[in-house]
Amino acid sequence: MSTNEQDDEGRTDRWQSLVTGAFLLEEALKPTPSPTHSPPPGALAVRYLDSVLEVFPSSVDPVDDFEGYAIRRMALALRRALEDGGC
């Protein structure tokens, strides 16, 4: 397997991680009778964004991987907005 094929697989894994995380977050936010100790929706969203930032680390180079860089910047901005909003 070439290095490019490994990079493509790694990138596919990143997108799968985003989609899986989004589904899990949506599932967690569905209105259901939940225990009183469940975290607020904002906290769940921040946790999801933290996992996104693990998949798209600060080492993502915008020249080599603009899509990854864009996702990282979006996740950072959303995380900050949630935190500044008191979540």
N, CA, C and O of each residue as an XYZ file, in Angstrom:
348
protein
N       0.848     -1.183      0.000
C       0.000      0.000      0.000
C       0.889      1.241      0.000
O       1.860      1.320      0.752
N       0.553      2.188     -0.836
C       1.368      3.394     -0.931
C       1.020      4.351      0.197
O       0.020      4.181      0.893
N       1.858      5.352      0.360
C       1.623      6.364      1.387
C       0.332      7.123      1.095
O      -0.416      7.455      2.014
N       0.065      7.401     -0.196
C      -1.162      8.116     -0.557
C      -2.396      7.308     -0.194
O      -3.387      7.868      0.274
N      -2.347      5.990     -0.407
C      -3.486      5.160     -0.039
C      -3.718      5.197      1.461
O      -4.865      5.232      1.907
N      -2.653      5.190      2.242
C      -2.792      5.275      3.694
C      -3.385      6.623      4.080
O      -4.240      6.697      4.963
N      -2.932      7.696      3.418
C      -3.486      9.013      3.721
C      -4.968      9.065      3.395
O      -5.755      9.624      4.159
N      -5.365      8.470      2.231
C      -6.777      8.461      1.856
C      -7.603      7.700      2.887
O      -8.698      8.138      3.241
N      -7.100      6.574      3.371
C      -7.818      5.810      4.391
C      -7.942      6.618      5.669
O      -8.996      6.616      6.304
N      -6.873      7.311      6.054
C      -6.919      8.154      7.247
C      -7.931      9.262      7.116
O      -8.628      9.599      8.074
N      -8.013      9.825      5.933
C      -8.987     10.895      5.709
C     -10.403     10.351      5.740
O     -11.304     10.999      6.271
N     -10.613      9.166      5.176
C     -11.929      8.538      5.218
C     -12.329      8.283      6.666
O     -13.476      8.518      7.046
N     -11.388      7.804      7.473
C     -11.675      7.569      8.886
C     -12.100      8.858      9.582
O     -12.984      8.841     10.438
N     -11.473      9.975      9.217
C     -11.841     11.259      9.831
C     -13.294     11.599      9.527
O     -14.036     12.012     10.417
N     -13.703     11.426      8.268
C     -15.076     11.761      7.891
C     -16.049     10.824      8.566
O     -17.117     11.247      9.009
N     -15.692      9.550      8.650
C     -16.554      8.596      9.356
C     -16.682      8.985     10.823
O     -17.758      8.862     11.408
N     -15.601      9.448     11.413
C     -15.626      9.883     12.806
C     -16.572     11.070     12.985
O     -17.325     11.123     13.957
N     -16.535     12.014     12.061
C     -17.438     13.168     12.139
C     -18.894     12.736     12.062
O     -19.720     13.177     12.862
N     -19.208     11.881     11.108
C     -20.583     11.443     10.919
C     -21.063     10.631     12.118
O     -22.166     10.851     12.618
N     -20.242      9.700     12.576
C     -20.612      8.883     13.738
C     -20.837      9.763     14.963
O     -21.816      9.585     15.687
N     -19.942     10.702     15.191
C     -20.092     11.614     16.324
C     -21.354     12.448     16.225
O     -22.027     12.686     17.228
N     -21.678     12.896     15.017
C     -22.891     13.689     14.827
C     -24.136     12.858     15.140
O     -25.063     13.342     15.790
N     -24.156     11.604     14.675
C     -25.291     10.740     14.989
C     -25.402     10.494     16.493
O     -26.502     10.519     17.046
N     -24.285     10.259     17.149
C     -24.309     10.020     18.594
C     -24.808     11.248     19.349
O     -25.581     11.127     20.300
N     -24.366     12.424     18.924
C     -24.821     13.654     19.567
C     -26.321     13.839     19.364
O     -27.043     14.167     20.306
N     -26.790     13.631     18.137
C     -28.226     13.755     17.881
C     -29.032     12.768     18.723
O     -30.087     13.112     19.256
N     -28.532     11.550     18.836
C     -29.216     10.533     19.641
C     -29.281     10.964     21.114
O     -30.307     10.801     21.774
N     -28.185     11.507     21.609
C     -28.128     11.930     23.010
C     -29.051     13.114     23.277
O     -29.494     13.314     24.408
N     -29.341     13.894     22.248
C     -30.174     15.082     22.425
C     -31.660     14.823     22.204
O     -32.478     15.723     22.393
N     -32.018     13.599     21.806
C     -33.435     13.280     21.604
C     -34.184     13.409     22.932
O     -33.689     12.997     23.980
N     -35.380     13.986     22.867
C     -36.137     14.117     24.106
C     -36.602     12.745     24.613
O     -37.442     12.087     24.000
N     -36.045     12.349     25.717
C     -36.437     11.103     26.377
C     -36.374     11.348     27.875
O     -35.651     12.229     28.339
N     -37.115     10.585     28.610
C     -36.966     10.718     30.062
C     -35.535     10.324     30.429
O     -35.116      9.185     30.220
N     -34.816     11.260     30.962
C     -33.421     10.972     31.281
C     -33.165     11.187     32.765
O     -33.880     11.931     33.437
N     -32.136     10.522     33.258
C     -31.798     10.728     34.668
C     -31.408     12.179     34.926
O     -30.952     12.880     34.022
N     -31.585     12.608     36.129
C     -31.285     14.001     36.470
C     -29.799     14.311     36.380
O     -29.415     15.480     36.359
N     -28.958     13.285     36.326
C     -27.522     13.526     36.280
C     -26.979     13.625     34.854
O     -25.765     13.711     34.670
N     -27.858     13.614     33.830
C     -27.369     13.697     32.455
C     -26.869     15.119     32.180
O     -27.447     16.094     32.660
N     -25.778     15.222     31.394
C     -25.215     16.547     31.123
C     -26.131     17.376     30.226
O     -26.897     16.822     29.438
N     -26.053     18.698     30.345
C     -26.872     19.564     29.491
C     -26.439     19.429     28.028
O     -25.312     19.020     27.751
N     -27.331     19.771     27.090
C     -27.011     19.633     25.671
C     -25.730     20.352     25.256
O     -24.966     19.837     24.439
N     -25.494     21.524     25.806
C     -24.276     22.268     25.457
C     -23.019     21.509     25.839
O     -22.027     21.527     25.109
N     -23.062     20.850     26.973
C     -21.902     20.064     27.415
C     -21.672     18.876     26.487
O     -20.528     18.527     26.195
N     -22.756     18.254     26.021
C     -22.626     17.154     25.066
C     -22.006     17.653     23.765
O     -21.160     16.979     23.177
N     -22.427     18.830     23.319
C     -21.887     19.399     22.085
C     -20.404     19.721     22.239
O     -19.618     19.485     21.323
N     -20.022     20.259     23.393
C     -18.607     20.566     23.635
C     -17.784     19.286     23.635
O     -16.679     19.260     23.094
N     -18.316     18.220     24.238
C     -17.611     16.930     24.222
C     -17.409     16.424     22.806
O     -16.338     15.926     22.458
N     -18.452     16.557     21.990
C     -18.345     16.142     20.590
C     -17.275     16.963     19.878
O     -16.455     16.413     19.143
N     -17.282     18.266     20.092
C     -16.272     19.117     19.449
C     -14.873     18.767     19.925
O     -13.922     18.827     19.146
N     -14.733     18.403     21.190
C     -13.426     17.950     21.685
C     -12.954     16.715     20.923
O     -11.774     16.595     20.593
N     -13.882     15.799     20.646
C     -13.492     14.598     19.902
C     -13.138     14.953     18.456
O     -12.243     14.345     17.870
N     -13.832     15.928     17.885
C     -13.500     16.391     16.530
C     -12.085     16.970     16.524
O     -11.310     16.729     15.598
N     -11.764     17.726     17.551
C     -10.431     18.336     17.619
C      -9.330     17.301     17.822
O      -8.175     17.554     17.476
N      -9.666     16.152     18.371
C      -8.684     15.070     18.462
C      -8.428     14.457     17.089
O      -7.300     14.082     16.770
N      -9.470     14.358     16.288
C      -9.346     13.778     14.952
C      -8.684     14.768     13.989
O      -7.993     14.363     13.054
N      -8.897     16.053     14.220
C      -8.303     17.116     13.414
C      -7.395     17.948     14.327
O      -7.784     19.030     14.766
N      -6.183     17.445     14.613
C      -5.305     18.089     15.589
C      -4.698     19.398     15.069
O      -4.842     19.744     13.897
N      -4.029     20.100     15.953
C      -3.423     21.386     15.592
C      -2.333     21.234     14.539
O      -1.922     22.223     13.932
N      -1.866     20.034     14.316
C      -0.826     19.810     13.309
C      -1.372     19.807     11.879
O      -0.597     19.723     10.926
N      -2.702     19.899     11.715
C      -3.287     19.943     10.372
C      -2.784     21.199      9.674
O      -2.942     22.312     10.176
N      -2.179     21.002      8.513
C      -1.591     22.101      7.741
C      -2.585     22.553      6.669
O      -3.005     21.742      5.843
N      -2.969     23.835      6.669
C      -3.957     24.292      5.689
C      -3.482     24.156      4.242
O      -4.305     24.057      3.333
N      -2.174     24.149      4.018
C      -1.652     23.998      2.658
C      -1.838     22.560      2.176
O      -2.205     22.331      1.024
N      -1.585     21.600      3.052
C      -1.667     20.184      2.688
C      -3.059     19.591      2.856
O      -3.399     18.619      2.181
N      -3.866     20.158      3.742
C      -5.171     19.569      4.067
C      -6.139     20.689      4.439
O      -6.464     20.889      5.609
N      -6.591     21.414      3.414
C      -7.454     22.554      3.699
C      -8.780     22.133      4.311
O      -9.306     22.824      5.183
N      -9.331     20.994      3.862
C     -10.603     20.527      4.415
C     -10.478     20.245      5.910
O     -11.328     20.649      6.702
N      -9.407     19.545      6.283
C      -9.170     19.249      7.694
C      -8.974     20.512      8.506
O      -9.471     20.625      9.627
N      -8.246     21.467      7.933
C      -8.014     22.745      8.604
C      -9.342     23.488      8.798
O      -9.580     24.076      9.853
N     -10.201     23.457      7.774
C     -11.494     24.145      7.860
C     -12.362     23.527      8.957
O     -13.001     24.243      9.729
N     -12.379     22.209      9.019
C     -13.151     21.529     10.067
C     -12.615     21.914     11.441
O     -13.390     22.208     12.351
N     -11.303     21.914     11.593
C     -10.692     22.260     12.879
C     -11.069     23.675     13.298
O     -11.455     23.903     14.444
N     -10.958     24.626     12.373
C     -11.276     26.022     12.705
C     -12.751     26.162     13.084
O     -13.092     26.886     14.019
N     -13.629     25.458     12.347
C     -15.055     25.507     12.661
C     -15.311     24.933     14.048
O     -16.058     25.517     14.832
N     -14.695     23.789     14.358
C     -14.892     23.159     15.666
C     -14.403     24.071     16.790
O     -15.055     24.190     17.827
N     -13.267     24.706     16.582
C     -12.744     25.628     17.602
C     -13.696     26.805     17.823
O     -13.960     27.195     18.960
N     -14.207     27.364     16.724
C     -15.116     28.509     16.837
C     -16.426     28.108     17.520
O     -16.923     28.837     18.378
N     -16.981     26.964     17.147
C     -18.220     26.507     17.780
C     -18.015     26.209     19.258
O     -18.860     26.531     20.092
N     -16.889     25.594     19.568
C     -16.592     25.270     20.968
C     -16.506     26.547     21.803
O     -17.044     26.620     22.908
N     -15.835     27.532     21.266
C     -15.698     28.807     21.984
C     -17.059     29.475     22.157
O     -17.364     30.013     23.222
N     -17.871     29.437     21.105
C     -19.199     30.046     21.189
C     -20.045     29.357     22.261
O     -20.757     30.023     23.012
N     -19.969     28.036     22.331
C     -20.714     27.300     23.360
C     -20.210     27.632     24.751
O     -21.001     27.824     25.675
N     -18.898     27.699     24.902
C     -18.333     28.017     26.215
C     -18.645     29.444     26.630
O     -18.971     29.692     27.791
N     -18.551     30.391     25.694
C     -18.844     31.792     26.015
C     -20.330     31.999     26.273
O     -20.728     32.954     26.941
N     -21.151     31.090     25.735
C     -22.598     31.183     25.929
C     -23.039     30.605     27.272
O     -24.229     30.578     27.584
N     -22.073     30.144     28.060
C     -22.391     29.625     29.377
C     -22.731     28.156     29.420
O     -23.271     27.680     30.418
N     -22.431     27.426     28.366
C     -22.732     25.990     28.347
C     -21.654     25.191     29.040
O     -21.746     23.966     29.116
